[in-house]
């Protein structure tokens, strides 16, 4: 029974999508839509939906792709016909793409012949969007730090405290003010501190200005030496997410492996739920994962993070 084909206009768009994905996956090659390489056995040009040609160490390579936009799985006859084309044009690799997938026998036959079987995925397309999710490792680097402050000039009066943020001080003689939390967060978020998991450091800042209210009720400034230690702790979770904009190939030979040619990383999740699994060693997970794995690292400190611990204050009068 003949395979049911989709309308020719839609078929052409499917071929164009295949061409685009192959271009993205093989930037080193010359990728051509509707190519006609010469058939050495038939002694005539053969029509190829997509070809990729490149040179490696002085040797020329040819990959050919035939695209079938069918409503049902392609069978062993489709694979057999394509095999003869591969041999005729002397291609080093042949790839069949079918929107309807492939039968079990076709998969077995293609695997034995070394022919790739794929289905296209385009998340932005109504016709060729598959139900795919991408594994994502979420790494959170949490700095826990302790601060101690030593007043190096006499402070006779009441320290100037921010109602919500606590003690404030200045690095520029009072032109601007910051809190303990904001000061450390700024150093950490700008990358001026070591973020290596397990890192444990001590740092000191001397001669800072600190405001206080003297016995007359007037704000004056004293001097402050600041010392802090911090330790970087890492937590990691493994989850799945469905990108709203991605495209690539679904491999029917390698256990439905998804090979992305493009993923929009701007829509990665910003929150986790109960489906995420905490993992102790994200590097080990990455080594065991076949195909695509996205890793995102969360390292910014915000005021509400709760990682800042003020340890002690010491007055020198």
C-alpha positions as CSV (number, residue, x, y, z in Angstrom):
1,X,0.0,0.0,0.0
2,X,1.4,3.4,-1.0
3,X,2.3,5.7,1.8
4,X,0.1,8.7,2.3
5,X,1.9,11.9,1.6
6,X,1.1,15.4,3.0
7,X,0.3,18.3,0.6
8,X,3.4,19.3,-1.5
9,X,3.6,22.8,-0.1
10,X,3.9,21.4,3.5
11,X,6.3,18.8,2.3
12,X,8.5,21.5,0.8
13,X,8.5,23.3,4.2
14,X,9.5,20.1,5.9
15,X,12.5,19.8,3.5
16,X,13.4,23.4,4.2
17,X,13.3,22.7,8.0
18,X,15.6,19.7,7.4
19,X,18.0,21.9,5.5
20,X,18.1,24.5,8.3
21,X,18.7,21.9,11.0
22,X,21.5,20.2,9.1
23,X,23.1,23.6,8.5
24,X,23.0,24.3,12.2
25,X,24.4,20.9,13.2
26,X,27.1,21.0,10.5
27,X,28.5,24.6,10.3
28,X,31.7,23.2,8.9
29,X,30.0,21.8,5.8
30,X,28.5,23.2,2.6
31,X,24.8,22.2,3.0
32,X,22.6,22.3,-0.1
33,X,18.9,22.0,-0.5
34,X,17.7,20.0,-3.6
35,X,21.1,18.8,-4.7
36,X,21.9,16.6,-7.7
37,X,25.1,14.6,-7.2
38,X,26.2,12.4,-10.0
39,X,25.2,8.7,-9.8
40,X,28.2,6.5,-10.9
41,X,26.2,3.3,-11.3
42,X,23.2,4.9,-13.1
43,X,25.4,7.4,-14.9
44,X,22.9,10.2,-14.2
45,X,22.4,13.0,-11.6
46,X,20.3,11.8,-8.6
47,X,18.0,14.2,-6.8
48,X,18.9,14.6,-3.1
49,X,16.7,16.6,-0.8
50,X,19.6,17.8,1.4
51,X,23.4,17.2,1.0
52,X,26.3,18.2,3.2
53,X,29.9,18.3,1.8
54,X,33.1,19.0,3.7
55,X,36.8,18.2,3.6
56,X,38.7,16.7,6.5
57,X,42.5,16.2,6.4
58,X,42.5,16.4,2.6
59,X,39.6,13.9,2.1
60,X,36.2,14.9,0.7
61,X,33.0,13.7,2.4
62,X,29.4,13.6,1.3
63,X,26.3,13.1,3.5
64,X,22.9,12.8,1.8
65,X,19.5,13.3,3.4
66,X,16.2,12.2,2.0
67,X,13.0,13.7,3.6
68,X,9.7,12.0,3.8
69,X,6.7,13.9,5.2
70,X,4.4,10.9,5.6
71,X,1.4,10.4,7.9
72,X,2.5,6.8,8.7
73,X,5.9,5.1,9.6
74,X,8.3,4.5,6.7
75,X,9.0,0.8,6.1
76,X,12.0,-1.4,5.0
77,X,11.2,-0.7,1.3
78,X,11.9,3.0,1.9
79,X,15.2,2.1,3.6
80,X,16.2,-0.3,0.8
81,X,15.5,2.2,-2.0
82,X,17.6,4.9,-0.2
83,X,20.4,2.4,0.2
84,X,20.8,2.1,-3.5
85,X,21.0,6.0,-3.8
86,X,23.7,6.1,-1.2
87,X,25.7,3.5,-3.2
88,X,25.1,5.2,-6.5
89,X,26.4,8.7,-5.5
90,X,29.2,7.3,-3.3
91,X,28.0,9.0,-0.1
92,X,29.9,8.3,3.1
93,X,26.7,8.5,5.2
94,X,23.0,8.5,4.4
95,X,20.2,9.9,6.6
96,X,16.4,9.3,6.2
97,X,14.0,11.7,7.8
98,X,10.3,10.8,8.1
99,X,7.6,12.8,9.9
100,X,5.6,9.7,10.5
101,X,8.5,7.8,12.1
102,X,9.8,4.3,11.1
103,X,8.6,0.8,11.5
104,X,10.4,-1.6,13.8
105,X,11.7,-3.6,10.8
106,X,12.9,-0.4,9.1
107,X,14.9,0.5,12.3
108,X,16.6,-2.9,12.4
109,X,17.4,-2.8,8.7
110,X,18.8,0.8,8.8
111,X,20.8,0.0,11.9
112,X,22.5,-2.9,10.1
113,X,23.2,-0.8,7.1
114,X,24.5,2.2,9.0
115,X,21.7,4.5,7.8
116,X,20.5,7.2,10.2
117,X,16.8,7.5,10.9
118,X,15.4,10.7,12.2
119,X,12.3,12.8,12.8
120,X,12.4,16.6,12.8
121,X,11.3,18.6,15.8
122,X,10.4,22.2,15.7
123,X,8.7,23.6,18.9
124,X,7.4,26.6,17.1
125,X,5.6,24.6,14.4
126,X,2.1,23.3,14.9
127,X,2.7,20.4,12.5
128,X,6.2,19.2,13.6
129,X,6.3,19.9,17.3
130,X,7.0,16.7,19.3
131,X,6.4,16.0,23.0
132,X,10.0,16.4,24.1
133,X,11.6,17.5,27.3
134,X,15.3,18.4,27.9
135,X,17.2,17.3,31.0
136,X,18.5,20.2,33.1
137,X,20.9,20.3,36.0
138,X,20.3,23.3,38.3
139,X,23.4,24.2,40.3
140,X,23.0,26.6,43.2
141,X,26.2,28.2,44.7
142,X,25.4,29.6,48.1
143,X,27.9,31.7,49.9
144,X,27.5,31.6,53.7
145,X,29.5,34.3,55.3
146,X,30.3,35.8,58.7
147,X,31.3,39.4,59.3
148,X,33.0,41.0,62.3
149,X,33.5,44.8,62.7
150,X,35.9,46.7,64.8
151,X,35.5,50.4,65.5
152,X,38.9,52.0,65.3
153,X,37.8,55.4,66.6
154,X,35.8,56.3,69.6
155,X,32.0,55.9,69.1
156,X,30.2,57.8,71.8
157,X,26.5,57.7,71.0
158,X,24.1,55.6,69.0
159,X,25.0,53.7,65.8
160,X,23.1,54.8,62.7
161,X,20.9,51.7,61.8
162,X,18.7,51.2,58.8
163,X,15.3,50.1,60.0
164,X,15.2,47.1,57.7
165,X,18.7,46.5,56.5
166,X,20.8,47.0,59.7
167,X,24.1,48.8,60.1
168,X,25.3,51.0,57.2
169,X,28.8,52.2,56.4
170,X,30.6,54.0,53.5
171,X,33.7,53.5,51.4
172,X,33.8,57.1,50.0
173,X,33.5,59.4,53.0
174,X,29.7,59.3,53.2
175,X,28.8,60.1,49.6
176,X,27.2,56.7,49.3
177,X,26.2,54.2,51.9
178,X,25.8,50.4,52.0
179,X,24.9,47.7,54.4
180,X,26.9,44.6,55.4
181,X,24.6,42.4,53.2
182,X,24.7,44.8,50.2
183,X,28.5,45.1,50.5
184,X,29.2,41.3,50.4
185,X,26.5,40.7,47.8
186,X,28.1,43.3,45.5
187,X,31.5,41.6,45.8
188,X,30.0,38.2,45.2
189,X,27.7,39.1,42.3
190,X,30.4,41.0,40.4
191,X,32.7,37.9,40.5
192,X,35.3,39.5,42.8
193,X,35.2,36.5,45.1
194,X,36.1,32.9,44.5
195,X,32.9,30.9,43.7
196,X,34.5,27.5,43.7
197,X,32.4,25.0,45.6
198,X,34.0,24.4,49.0
199,X,36.1,27.6,48.8
200,X,36.7,29.1,52.3
201,X,38.3,32.5,52.5
202,X,39.0,35.4,54.9
203,X,39.1,39.0,53.7
204,X,39.5,42.3,55.5
205,X,38.6,45.9,54.6
206,X,40.2,48.7,56.7
207,X,39.4,52.4,57.2
208,X,35.7,52.3,56.3
209,X,33.4,55.2,57.5
210,X,30.5,54.5,59.8
211,X,27.8,57.0,60.7
212,X,26.4,57.3,64.3
213,X,24.4,59.9,66.2
214,X,26.3,61.6,69.0
215,X,25.0,62.7,72.4
216,X,23.8,65.9,70.8
217,X,21.7,64.1,68.3
218,X,24.0,65.0,65.4
219,X,25.1,62.5,62.8
220,X,28.9,62.2,62.8
221,X,31.3,59.6,61.3
222,X,33.7,57.2,62.9
223,X,36.2,54.6,61.4
224,X,35.5,50.9,61.0
225,X,37.6,47.9,60.2
226,X,35.6,45.1,58.6
227,X,36.6,41.4,58.4
228,X,34.6,38.6,56.9
229,X,34.9,34.9,56.1
230,X,32.8,33.0,53.7
231,X,32.3,29.4,52.5
232,X,30.8,28.4,49.2
233,X,28.2,25.6,49.4
234,X,26.8,23.8,46.4
235,X,23.5,22.2,45.8
236,X,22.4,20.5,42.6
237,X,19.1,19.3,41.2
238,X,18.1,17.3,38.1
239,X,14.9,18.0,36.3
240,X,13.2,18.2,32.9
241,X,11.8,21.2,31.0
242,X,10.2,21.7,27.7
243,X,11.8,24.6,25.7
244,X,9.2,26.8,24.0
245,X,11.6,27.4,21.1
246,X,13.9,24.6,19.9
247,X,14.5,22.4,16.9
248,X,16.6,19.4,16.1
249,X,16.5,15.7,15.3
250,X,14.9,12.8,17.1
251,X,17.1,9.7,16.6
252,X,15.2,6.5,16.0
253,X,18.3,4.3,16.0
254,X,19.7,5.5,19.4
255,X,16.6,5.0,21.6
256,X,14.8,8.2,20.6
257,X,17.7,10.4,21.5
258,X,17.1,14.1,20.8
259,X,19.9,16.0,19.0
260,X,19.2,19.8,19.2
261,X,20.4,22.1,16.6
262,X,18.9,25.2,18.3
263,X,17.6,25.8,21.8
264,X,16.4,29.2,23.2
265,X,18.0,29.2,26.7
266,X,16.1,32.3,27.8
267,X,13.1,30.3,28.8
268,X,14.8,28.0,31.2
269,X,12.8,27.5,34.4
270,X,13.5,29.9,37.3
271,X,11.8,27.8,40.0
272,X,11.8,24.2,41.0
273,X,9.0,21.9,42.1
274,X,8.7,18.5,43.7
275,X,9.7,16.7,40.5
276,X,13.3,17.9,40.7
277,X,15.7,15.4,42.2
278,X,18.6,16.6,44.3
279,X,21.9,15.1,43.1
280,X,25.2,15.0,45.0
281,X,27.6,15.0,42.0
282,X,26.3,16.9,38.8
283,X,29.5,16.0,37.0
284,X,28.8,12.3,37.3
285,X,25.2,12.9,36.0
286,X,26.6,14.8,33.0
287,X,28.9,11.9,32.1
288,X,26.1,9.3,32.3
289,X,23.6,11.4,30.2
290,X,23.4,10.6,26.5
291,X,22.6,13.4,24.2
292,X,21.8,16.9,25.3
293,X,22.1,18.1,28.9
294,X,21.7,21.8,29.9
295,X,23.4,23.0,33.1
296,X,22.5,26.3,34.7
297,X,24.3,27.9,37.6
298,X,22.6,30.1,40.1
299,X,25.1,32.1,42.0
300,X,23.7,35.6,42.7
301,X,23.0,36.7,46.3
302,X,19.9,38.8,46.9
303,X,18.8,40.6,50.0
304,X,16.2,38.0,50.9
305,X,18.5,35.0,50.4
306,X,19.4,34.7,54.1
307,X,23.0,33.7,53.6
308,X,24.5,36.7,55.4
309,X,25.4,36.1,59.1
310,X,26.6,39.1,61.1
311,X,28.9,37.5,63.7
312,X,30.1,40.2,66.1
313,X,30.9,43.8,66.7
314,X,33.8,45.2,68.9
315,X,34.0,48.7,70.1
316,X,37.3,50.4,70.8
317,X,36.7,53.5,72.9
